[in-house]
Amino acid sequence: MENKVVLLDYMGSDNSHALSAWASTFLDLGIEPPKDPKMRVDHIVEHILSNSKRLRDVKGLLDYLAREGHESPFRMSSFMIGMTTEIATHIQKLKHKVLLEAENGESARYKVLNENKFYLPQDWLEYGDVGKHYYDLLKNMSESSDEMYKSAHKDLIEAGMPKARAKESARFFKMYNSQINTVNKFSFAGIVEFHRKRGASDAQKEVRDLADMMIDVVRNIEGNPFKYSLEVYGF
């Protein structure tokens, strides 16, 4: 199956980034915030834009921040993202722990991996009979490794091995293209920086695709609350 990314939840907006940049002044304005916390950011930003003598609107401010390298305001939004990736890409993602604020994945110690999830590189099929030969070979090997995993798990338990150890060790039959489900937390700045580091043409294709999909889930949020933030970073 293909790797995939899905947005589970998010917090923030362009206004959140702008308000963070105005942190040194807005708390002194004496604004009475709405009782609903979800309305406070937009209410305060609207008040600032309507009553202050600032020269920049939200888009102009965000453009200035991005241009001058002021990244911290863009860390004020966060995204909870579900991913299904093969192990190779999963490892690449974990190398960016500074950008990846939190991550939790399915545990082979507490569940049996019965889904037979594995990734096959579709671009191999663009290389004629040679590509098709190795695509089919990888598919067959992946299916065989899954069957060996299941057999080892079952037989080791029957031989007396503790269930947790059988599960965690039988997965050694899994191949590098075996897929894992994870839940991940990134800030807006983290997603942008991940794309900057791994969306380049010399990065592994699957990692480039992951970086693009992360940008897409932000871009496709209903109402486009991060429109200006995406634009000022060239997305």
N, C-alpha and C positions, 0 to 999 in steps of 0.2 A: 504494500500500500504506500501511497505518497506520504511524505512528511506533511504535517499540517499545524496551523496556528489558529487559535480561537480566543477572542477577548472574553474573559469571564466577568470582569468588573473594572471600573476605573474611578479615579477621583481627580478633579481639577479641570482646568480649561485655560484658554488664553488669558482670561482675567485673573486666574490664580497666579500665573507667571508675572503678570504686570503688577499685581498687588504685592507680591513678594519683593519686587524691585522698589516699590514705594514704602517699604517697611519702616524706613527711618522717619517718615513724616505722617503717615495716615493715622497712626494711633494717637496723635496729638490733635486730631481734627474734631474730637468730641462727637463723632458720629454714633448715633444710637442704632445698633445693629438689629435686624429683624430677629424674632424669636426662633425662627427656623434656621438652623445653621447652614442648610443647603442654599439659602438665599443671601447669605451675608456677603460673600465675595462679590457677586454681581452688584448688590446694593451699594457697597462701599466704593467700588470702581466707578459706578455711575455717579455717585456723589462727587468723587474727586474730579471726574471729567467735566462735571457741570458747574462746579464751584471754585476750582482752583485756576491758577493762571499758567498751568503747564502747557508747554509748547507741543508736546507729543501726545498723540492718541495712542491706543493700545498697540495697534500695528506698528506705529512709528517707534514706540518704546521697545517692543520686542525686536524689531530690526536693529536698533541701536545696540541692544544687549548682545545679540548674536554676533554682530559685526565687531564689537569690541571684546568679544571673548568672555563676557560675563555669564557663566554657565549656571551658577547656583539658583537663580530664579526658576530655571527650567527643571530643577529637581523637585519642585513643589507639587507636581502632578505624579500620580502613580497608576500603574496598570497591572492587573492580575491576568496573566496570559497562560492558557493551556496549550501545551505543545505535544505532538507526537513526532519524535525524531529518532533516527538510527543512532547507535552508540557513538559513531565517529563524530557526528555533528554535536551530540550531547556533550562530548568531551571538549570540543571547541568552545561551546557556550560556557562551560564551567571555568574555562581559563580566564573569563572576564568577570570574576567575582566582584570586582569593584563596581561594575556596571549592573550586574545581576544582584539585586539587593536581597533576595530570598528565593529559595527553590526547594520544592519537595516532589519526589517522584515515587512511582509505584515500587514497592519493595518485593523483590524475589524471595525474601526471607519470610514474608507473611502471606504471600499469595502464590498460587501456582499460575505460571504464565501460559495459559491455555489458548491465548488468542491467535497464536501463529502470526504475530506482526513482524514483518521484515520489509526492508526497503530494497527496491530494484532500480538501478539507474536507467531511466528511460532514454537518455541520450545515447546509450550504447547501441540502441536499435537504429541509429542514424548511420552506422558504419557497416552496412551490408551484412553479408553472411558471417563475417568474423564477429561483429558486434552481437548479432542474434545468437551465435553459438555460445558466447560467454554469458550472455543474458540468461539463456536457458540453463546453462551449467550452474550459474549462481542461484537461480530459482530452485533447481533440483537439490543443490547442496543445502540451501536454506530450509527447504521442507524436510530434508533428511535430518538436519541438526535439530529441528524442532521435535521430530519423532524420537530422536535419541535422548533429548532432554526429558521428554515425558516418560520414556521407558526407564531411564536412570532414576528419576524421581520415584516412580512406583516401585521398582525392584529394590532400591536401597532401603526404602521404608520397610518393605516386606522382609528384608534381611536384618532388620533391627535398628537401623540408623534412626536417630531422632528426626522428626518431620522437618523442623527448622533447618537442620544441617543438610538434609536431603534436598530441600528447596534451594538453599543458598549455594550448594555445590553442584547440583545438576545443571545449573545455568551456565556452567563452563562450556557446555556443548553449544550454547548460543553463539552466533557469529557476530562479526563487527557490524553487520547490517541489520541486526535485530533491533527492533524499535522499542522505545520506552516512553510512557506517558509521564509528563511532569506538569506542575503548576509553578509559575515563575512570577516574580515581582520585579518590575523595572520602573524607574522614573522616566519622564519624557526625555530628559537629558541622557539617560542611560541607553534608551532605544536609539537616539540619534548617534551617540558615540559608538554603539555596537555596529550600526550601519556604516559609519565612517571607517571602522577598523575591519569589518568583515563583509561589507557590501562591494568592496573593490574587485576589479576583474581578476586579480591574481589570487583571490581566496578560493577555497574549495567551493564548487558549484552549489552543493547542498547547504553550505553555510551562507553563501550569498543569497540563496533563495529564502532562507530563514530570516535574514536581515530585511529583505524586501517584504516578506509577509508580515513582519512586525510593524513596519511602517504602514502597510495597507490596513491593518486592523485599527490603527489610530485614525487614519484618513477616512475610514468608512463608518465611524461612529455617527449615529443619527444626530443631525443638527450641526455637524462639523465644529465641535467646540475648540478644536486645536488648529483651526484653519490658518491663522496668522503664524503660529509657532512653526507649523510645517513649512509655510512659505518662506520664512526668513532663513530656514536651513536648506532651502532649495528643493523641498518635496512638494 
